[in-house]
């Protein structure tokens, strides 16, 4: 096991990793930007070190500064959390060159799965079903339109290096294809320095289902069930739950086995998530692999009792998986709400500033409550970073108990000084369609005023 780990992230996820290190008897070094100098999570790390200015490019995305901090503090491993450098193959390679363990898959696997078009081909070869689409990148509008006619409208243009909904456009007819292609390519080029696009059939009424998996360096891999992530706004997840209301035990076993087999086949090592789109007929189609810890990982932890961050660290230390597939059991139902510092009445405009009151619920009717956050009263939320300030998770014996328990927990949440998305979550959970489990990725748009 490592003696000391550098946590190359901030806020909630940095605190999560620091606490996992402590549970394993490992020292932690928290890096921070000038804007995060007073972040409450820093007090829980063994040591802290400033790595640059408030902008991400000056600090959390500055590979040289992060590596220098690790070397100065004699850290033999770096945990990247999620976002920032967590899926950066170059950074993983630089860690290797500096003889520092990157807690995640190898640079080769990150590159293989980071390019979505290549990942599609890889998973198809491994026996995972993929959405009908192009096998190669689309060279130009003319060839793209020909492929769209072959696939059949509506189609979805997707950036091969994309994420977060950027570089994506739905085309419902030939007339909309050319302008959508130009917009998506330009957006992808600006966001990812890669304008490459590929095409998929757009599945109306689809649901976003993802499977959590763990794999070690000895070839063993297990899946930890699925999460339903269809409640989204502009392709950004707002709420997740497990198990999915539309995945039965037979499908869970079958697709989970395919996921574990596929990642073992390509030599994956660490934690990861394979994302699928579920068609109306119940078919699951591969979308992408996230080669990192997901924001919504606590949902799976509550369901299985398995600490994913500890497993990541143990696997990176070249230890075997602590669980076999037969040891994994899903119990009850878990729901997570992402609490963002945003003003829903102003188009979800970010709401940074001084948190005057912050009292998350410690309990709720019929459920176990967990709240992952670094925020507390008196903390000033900086304007430089993602607006998520915490994740409220509940676990109950069944879905209806979990839903009602989450509503109760949200009603007990007290925040003053900033605006948050708590009212939006209460509206989602109270909606009859959500209560019935009858929703898809277009659900938020149908609620009205939230899309």
Beta strands, then each sheet from edge to edge (+ up, - down):
strand 1: 4-7
strand 2: 27-33
strand 3: 47-52
strand 4: 77-79
strand 5: 101-102
strand 6: 155-163
strand 7: 166-171
strand 8: 197-201
strand 9: 207-215
strand 10: 221-233
strand 11: 236-242
strand 12: 270-278
strand 13: 284-290
strand 14: 333-340
strand 15: 342-343
strand 16: 349-350
strand 17: 353-354
strand 18: 357-359
strand 19: 368-372
strand 20: 380-381
strand 21: 388-396
strand 22: 414-416
sheet 1: 3+ 2+ 1+ 4+ 5+
sheet 2: 7+ 6- 8+
sheet 3: 13+ 12- 9+ 10- 11+ 14- 21+ 19-
sheet 4: 15+ 16-
sheet 5: 17+ 20-
sheet 6: 18+ 22-
end
